[in-house]
Amino acid sequence: MKKFLTLAFMMVILLFVFAACGNSGNDTPTTGNTNQSSQNNQPQNQQGQNEVNNTNESQVQAGNNNSGTNVGDIIEFAGFEWRVLDIQNGNALIMSERVLFNMSFHETSEDLSWEDSMLRQYLNNDFYNSLPETDRNRIVETILINRLELPFDREYEINSAGLSYDPEEDLYDADTTDKIFLLSQEEMDELMVAPNDDFRRAWHIDTNSSTNWWLRTVFYNYHNRESVRRVTASGTSLSRADQSNVGVRPVMWISL
């Protein structure tokens, strides 16, 4: 009987030892960016990049922000003031509170796209490299789904241009992967909701005067792409892309 009890006691001890060893593997630290911000449940892509689609899918994820930063706050980053537009999984979507500089969207107003624009190249190269290295390391690379703006009377424009209508092809431009970008029309409408237009009004950092600023939404009338949306004090309007007196408010995701 004693031998049996001793054997049973030893087996219980061994079971506890094996259980403890099995659980220890769950504490292995995970490296890489785990931010998720995309359609519906925000699935993470293979590179761990942020995804920005239509902003009605960009919702604040409760319980993922332990930094004390909230949507609507003004924070300092890289020597400038930025407005927090959204928070997702420990990352914040921020836009410069003021217009930082004026620049053409592109050198010409023909065959426009955000992907090939001069402004996109500048933001993701010269402007990005001008930021302090410690701040650059906090910027989260973002996949943008770029939707074109189409005319109100699409059937008339399609017929007059002699084109067949493919909604999937016509509605979207090429996706881009950016560190720094501009808001789209849809994103601005969703993220900058306010009871009056003062929330969209922007002042230039140098002149302290109210000024217009670019969005990345390109207008396509089935004949050409020669206009881009810009924000004014009272709404938005279409503008030629080669106008150099329109302001720029950079947008990016950063880790908190």
LOMAR-995536 format. One record per atom (N, C-alpha, C): x, z, y. Coordinates in steps of 0.2 Angstrom, whole numbers, plus 5000, padded with zeros to 4 digits. Each point is the difference from the previous one (the first is absolute). Layout:
<pts>
XZY/...
</pts>
This chain:
<pts>
500450004994/499650005006/500450005006/500650045000/500450015006/500449935001/500249974995/500349935000/499549955004/499450004997/499549965003/499950015008/499950065002/499950025007/500649985004/500650014997/500649985004/500149925001/499849974994/500049925001/499549985005/499450035000/499549985005/500250015007/500350065001/500250025007/500649955002/500449984996/500649955002/499749935001/499449984997/499749945001/499750005007/499750065002/499750005006/500550005006/500650034999/500549995005/500249935001/500149974994/500349935000/499549955004/499350014999/499549975004/500150005007/500150075002/500150015008/500649965002/500550004996/500649975003/499949935000/499749964995/499949935001/499549985006/499550045001/499649995005/500350015007/500550045001/500350015006/500549945001/500349984995/500549945001/499649945002/499449994997/499649945001/499750005007/499950055003/499750005007/500649995005/500650024999/500649995004/500149935003/499849954996/500149935002/499549985005/499550045002/499549985005/500350015007/500550045001/500350025006/500549965003/500249944996/500549955003/499849975006/500450015005/499849975007/499949925000/499649985004/499849935000/500349975007/500449955000/500349975006/499649945002/500149975006/499749945003/499450025004/499749955003/499450015005/499450004996/499650055000/499450004996/499450005005/500149975006/499449995005/499549954997/499450025001/499449954998/499549995005/499949945003/499649995005/499749935000/499549994996/499749934999/499350004999/499849954996/499249995000/499850054995/499450035002/499650044995/500450074999/500350004994/500450064998/500749995002/500249965004/500749995002/500549994994/500049954996/500450004994/500749985003/500550034997/500749995002/500349944997/500349965004/500349944997/500750024997/500349954996/500650014996/500650035004/500049975006/500650025005/499950075003/499450034999/499850065004/499949995007/499849945002/499949985007/499350025002/499950015006/499350015003/499649945000/499450004999/499649945001/499550015006/499949955004/499550015005/499649945000/499350014998/499549944999/499650015006/499349984999/499650015005/499950085001/499950025007/500150075001/499450044998/499449974998/499550044998/500250034993/500549984997/500350034994/500550055002/500250015006/500550055002/499750065002/500050054996/499650065001/500650064999/499950055004/500450065000/499950044993/500550014996/500050034994/500150085001/499550034999/500050085002/500450034995/500450055002/500450044996/500749974999/500249945003/500649974999/500550015006/499850045005/500450015006/500150075001/500750024999/500250075001/500550005006/500049955004/500550015006/499750035006/499350015000/499750025006/499849945005/500249944998/499849945004/499349984998/499649985005/499349984999/499949935004/499549974997/499849935003/499850025007/500249965005/499950005007/500550045004/500550034996/500650045004/500449955003/500450025005/500549965003/500750034998/500449974996/500650024998/500649975003/500650034999/500649965003/500449984993/500249945001/500449964995/500549955003/500650004998/500549955002/500050005008/499950055003/500050005008/499449985003/499549994997/499449975003/499450054998/499449995003/499450044998/499649954996/499750034995/499649964995/499350034999/499549964999/499350034998/499949994993/499850064997/499950004992/499349974999/500049944997/499349974998/499750014994/500550024995/499750014993/500650054996/499850034995/500450044996/499849994993/500549984996/499949984993/500650034996/499950054995/500450024995/500750025003/500050045006/500650025003/500449955005/499649955001/500349955005/499549995005/500249985006/499649995006/500149935003/499449975001/500049945004/500050015007/500549985004/500150015007/500149945004/499750005006/500149945005/500250035006/500549975004/500350025006/499450025005/500050055003/499550025005/500049965006/500649975002/500149965005/500249934998/499949955004/500349934999/500850015001/500449984995/500750015001/500349945003/499849944999/500349955003/499549945000/500149955004/499649945000/500449944996/499649964997/500349954996/499549954997/500249935000/499649954997/499950024992/499449984998/499950014993/500449954996/500149945003/500449954997/500249955005/500549964999/500349965005/499549945002/499649984995/499549955002/499350024997/499549965002/499350024998/499849954995/500349984995/499849954995/500250034993/499549994996/500150024993/500250074999/499650055003/500250075001/499950044993/500450044999/499950054994/500450065002/499750064998/500450065001/500750004996/499949974994/500650004996/500649965003/499949955004/500549965003/500150015007/499750055003/500050015007/500750035002/500149985006/500750035003/499950085001/499450025002/499950075001/500150044994/499849984994/500150034994/500750014998/500449945001/500750004999/500450055004/499850005007/500350055004/499950074998/499450024999/499850074998/500450024994/500049964995/500350024994/500849994999/500349985006/500749995000/500350045006/499949975006/500450025006/499750075002/499350015000/499750065002/500150054995/499949994993/500150044995/500850035000/500449955001/500750025000/500250045006/499650005005/500250045006/499850075000/499650024994/499850074999/500550044997/500150075001/500550044997/499949994992/500650014997/500049994993/499550054996/500050065003/499650064997/499349985000/499849975005/499349985001/499849934996/500549965000/499949944996/499950024992/500350054998/499950024993/499350034999/499750025005/499350024999/499549955000/500149945002/499549945000/499949984993/499349994999/499849984993/499849935000/500349964996/499949935000/499349984998/499649965003/499349994999/499849934998/499649994996/499749934998/499449995004/500049955004/499449985005/499649944997/499450014999/499549954999/499849975006/500149945002/499949975006/499449955000/499550035003/499449965001/499949965006/499849934999/500049965006/499350015003/499949995007/499450005003/499749935000/499449994998/499749935000/499550005005/499849945002/499549995005/499350024998/499650025005/499350024998/499649954997/500049935002/499749954997/500449964995/500250034994/500549984996/499849934997/499349994998/499849944997/500149945005/499950015006/500149945005/500849995001/500450055000/500749995001/500349964994/499850034994/500249974994/499849924999/499449995002/499849935000/500449955005/500050035006/500449965005/500749994998/500350054997/500749994998/500149964993/499449984997/500149964994/500350044994/499950065000/500350054995/499450024995/500350014994/499550044995/500150075001/499550044998/500050075001/500250044994/500550045000/500250044995/500150075003/499550054999/500150065004/500650044998/500250004994/500650044998/500649975004/500149945000/500549975004/500050005007/499450005003/500050005007/500050075003/499850054997/499950065003/500750045001/500449984995/500750045000/500649965001/500450035004/500749975001/500450034994/500749995000/500450034995/500150075002/500150044994/500250075000/500750005003/500150065003/500750015003/500250074998/500650024999/500350064999/500450025006/499850055004/500350025006/500250075001/500550025004/500150075002/499650015006/500049965005/499750005006/499549945001/499450025003/499549945000/499650025006/499449965001/499550015005/499350014996/499650035003/499350014998/499749934999/499549994995/499649955000/499350025004/499649955001/499450015004/499650054996/499949994993/499650044996/500350085000/500650005000/500450075000/499850035006/500149975006/499950035006/499250025001/499649964998/499350025000/499850064996/500450014994/499850064996/500450065002/500649995002/500550065001/499950025008/499849965004/500050025007/499350015003/499650034996/499350015002/499950055005/499749985006/499950055006/499449985003/499750055004/499449995004/500149965006/500649995002/500149955006/500649964998/500249965005/500649954999/500650035002/500050065003/500650045002/500550014994/499750014994/500550014995/500449944998/499849945001/500449944999/500449985006/499950035006/500449985006/500750024999/500549965001/500750024999/500349995007/500550055001/500450005006/500749984998/500349965004/500749974999/500550065001/500550014995/500550055001/500450005006/500149945002/500549995006/499650005007/499449975000/499749995006/499450055001/499850034995/499550055000/499349975003/499949944998/499449965002/499749984994/499349995000/499649984994/500249934999/500049984993/500249934998/499749994994/499949934998/499849984994/500550004994/499850004994/500550014995/499849964994/500549974996/499849964994/499750034994/499649974997/499850014993/500449954995/499950004994/500449954996/499449954997/499450005002/499549964997/500049935004/500149954996/500149935002/499349974999/499849965005/499349965000/500149934997/499649994995/500149934997/499349975001/500049945003/499349965001/500049944996/500450004995/500049944995/500349945002/500250005007/500449955002/500750025001/500150065003/500750035001/500050075001/500650035000/500150075001/500450015007/499750015005/500350005006/499950065005/499650054997/499850055004/500050074996/500250055003/500150074997/499550055004/499850054997/499650055003/500550055004/499750025006/500450055004/499450055002/500250065001/499650055002/500050015008/499450005003/500050015007/499650075001/500050025007/499750065001/499250014998/499749945000/499350004998/499849974993/500549984996/499949974994/500649964997/499949944997/500549964998/499849935003/500649965000/499949935002/500549964996/499949935000/500549964997/500549985005/500649994998/500549985004/500549954997/500349965004/500549964998/500650044997/500349984995/500650044997/500650005004/500149955004/500650005004/500050035006/499550045002/500050045006/500450064999/500550015005/500550055000/499850065004/499450005003/499850065004/499550054996/500049994993/499650044996/500450064997/499750065000/500450064998/500050004992/500550054998/500150014993/499950074998/499650024996/500050074997/500150004993/500650024998/500249994993/499650054996/499949994994/499750044995/500450014993/500050054997/500450014994/499750064996/500150014994/499950064996/500750045000/500050065001/500650044999/499850064995/500550034997/499950064996/500050065005/499650054998/499950065004/500550054998/
</pts>
